[in-house]
Amino acid sequence: MKFFIRLVLFLIINFSALGIGIILMNDGPNASWYVGLEKAPWTPPGWFFGFAWTTIMICFSIYMAKLFEVKNKQLIFILFAIQFVLNVSWNYLFFNQHLVTMGMINLVILLMTVSFIAFNFKSELKKFTLFIIPYIIWLVVANSLNGYILFNN
């Protein structure tokens, strides 16, 4: 039962992060600034971003619900909070403020943070570590997309 309660809490928190990110990005991918950028040839279609983030946040919520069974809750909470702030703030930096370089720095630190969480707790979570892999893969893709825009515009 405790796992289920934690799972619901993380689903609420993680999907709230997506909602906050959408609010902070202004017009986001529909803005004339973004539409006019030269984007990577491997940029997915717009609908894929919603699908990817929904899948990622469901998996990440399962991962975090399980991770909170580990003893070092203070470190886990701090890492989760850092991840949360970085995830949400990228939308503001990149889409709202057009700070492509800061967005890139943000994404690199986010990838490092999420990867640290995965590798640091791998021995405790074992097979549950698979639930954080989609997040890491997506962050690699996001870094490549942001990097392409940074270096080609």
Helices and strands as residue ranges (DSSP letters): H 2-24, G 28-30, H 32-35, H 46-67, H 73-91, I 92-96, H 100-120, H 122-125, G 126-132, H 133-152
